[in-house]
Amino acid sequence: MAETKLKNPTEAILIGGSTGSIEVLLRVLPALPTPLSFALIIVLHRKNTADSTLATLLSLKTESPFREVDDKDPIRPGTIYLAPADYHLLIEQDKSFSLDDSEKVNYSRPSIDVTFESAADVYGSSLIGILLSGANADGTKGMQAIQKTGGLLVAQHPDTALVGFMPQQAIANTTTDYVLDIDGLIAFLKSVNTAQQTAASAF
Amino acid sequence: MIEEEEIDLLLTDLFEVYGYDFTHYSRASLKRRINRLWLLDKFPSFAELRFRVRSDTDYLKRFVEEVTVNVTEMFRDPQFYRVLRTEVLPTLAAKPFIRIWHAGCSTGEEVFSMAILLTEANLIHKSLLYATDLNPEVLETARSGIFAMAPMKQYSENYILSGGKNDFSAYYTAQYGHVKFNSSLSEKMVFSTHNLVSDQSFNEFDLILCRNVLIYFDKVLQQRVLTLFDDSLGPLGYLALGAKETLKFSTLQSTYRQVSGEKIWRKQS
């Protein structure tokens, strides 16, 4: 399914989420194959403390290299990155991260919009944006930015989300390519990965 | 939305007309800040934004203040301050004189936090806190010692988590939604403009704090500024960075040793 809409090989996949999204990731991450052919960048609304409990929790659910981003970390395919608490996560043209502790956006830092907009600027049509459960409209502007630069948009099916508001907002305001439940999301991510490996091995 | 080439034009203007060099700032963040200001100030076109910046020195002040980030708080990352209390200040206590530099101090919340630590360690009388920033406007706020009342509850919680044992509100007097910190804290502070991009070392310090400033610079400028700090630190001096900043991309890494897992490094010679 996914391959038909993918215009370019996927370099990066962004996942944004708020209330109810950690539970989704705890199911999705263990189901992903390794190595991943893309960088997976996760931006979650979280408490603004510097403790690494969330990073530890998620890292235990995957075989892939996992890191909470430090300033200027290079973005490598196959690695899963988590936006640190209390910073906006931005992406530079040379495909490295930079951090920003400016004002909250949509009451949030990290803000999903900020990372998605910045990534759209750098990755264009080789980007996929995924929005999960949440009670905040953060992420919709970011999805619009990805749409504008030719990337692919995926939203968790609001009925399967603990709080459907966040994906609902994106669906209402963008041309979301796929609306998926958790199993659908897992299948989608696998297909994106396999599609590329097949393409690569064909040469 | 501003185009890359337009950012280049604007940066060239800022340097040629005013001597401000933003060319080695992190591009993604800078672009976002300029777009934000463009929207806030409702410029109909890039040409008009550019003209305003070039020709209106009052607007330039606003531009620099808004494009640079001036978000700060007291006792941010309480664990960091706890390590300053328990591991850093005790090693400085024997010195006849303690010089501290807050580089990029913004509105000064961190400088006042440090003055409270020094007071509680009985070291404030022999300390000098140099607080510098690129923006004259934010330094005015810092110098006044007057801050909004609203975040004090959070700061008080941070203070307690950092190991503070006193009543935090005893350090200030409150009126009309603002607080003024006691002058005993600000007596040893010296405020001055200093641009990390273009200005040189101006003293030798025992501790330099530069937290969440380097994230706005690219790696080239980060290395230059870290070298400036290295030149400004005495033997066995300390350098403190923000929670997600690191020496790992810099040449300083081999001659500095990290303290207790916090973003504090001690010069080894």
Interface residues (C-beta under 8 A of the other chain):
Chain A: A50 V69 D70 D71 K72 P84 D86 Y87 L90 I91 E92 Q93 S98 L99 D100 D101 S102 E103 V114 E117 S118 D121 V122
Chain B: S26 R27 A28 S29 K31 R32 R33 V69 V71 D77 Q79 N212 L214 I215 Y216 D218 K219 Q222 G242 A243 K244 E245 T246 K248 F249
